[in-house]
Amino acid sequence: MPKRVSVKIHKLTQNKGISLRERSCLTDIRHATLSELANQKRQNINFQPIERIAEAFGIKDIREIIDVIDVKE
């Protein structure tokens, strides 16, 4: 089965009880960038936003931010 990388921004915002806009301010990442990541609109992922999210929220396990999932054909 084919795989793809999933960025779990929506899940993180729900778990932390904050909006994408608030997360944007806290991480100094453009709101548009976070929105594209959250909605799986990016073909390439730069690690800098992932690192900023992890740092801002004390995340030590990258699997809280990204995951590899099966794609249904």
N, C-alpha and C positions, 0 to 999 in steps of 0.2 A: 504494500500500500504506500502511495506517495506521502511524503512528509513536508511540513512547512514550519517555520518559526512563528510563534504567536507571542506578541507583546501584550502583557496582561495589565495595561494601564487602567482600564475600566475597573477591574477587580481591585486593584490597589487603591483607587480613589474611593470605592465603596467601603473597603475595609478600614481606611483611615478617616472616612467621613468628611472628605474634602472634594472640591470640584477640580476639574482640569485647570481652570484659571488659577485657583489657589496653588495647585501643584506647580504650575508654571512660574508663579512668583517665588515659591520656596526653592525651586531648583535652578532658576535663571535659565530656563529652557522656553523658547517661544511657544505660545499656546498652539499655534498652527502645527508645529513639530510634534507636540504631544498628541494632538488630535489625529494627525496622520499615523502615528505609531499605534494609538489606541484603536483606530479603525482599520488597521492592517493595510494601509494605503502605501506604505513604503516598500520598495523592492530591495533596497539596501539599508542596513541599519548601522549607523555610526555608534561606537561604544561610548562616546562621551556623554550623551544624554542618559544612557543606562547607568553609567558610573555616577552621574549627578543625582539621579533618583535614589540609587543605593546609598549614597553618602547622606543625602538630606533626610532619609528616613531610617537610617541605621540598619539597612538590609544587608545581611552577610551572605545569603544564599541567592545566587542569580536566578534560580528557578522560581523565586517569588516574583520576578519581573518578566522573564521570558521562558518559553517552553517550546518543545517540539511536539507537534500534534499530527495525527493522521488526517489526510485529506480524502474525503469521499469523492470518488470519480463520478 
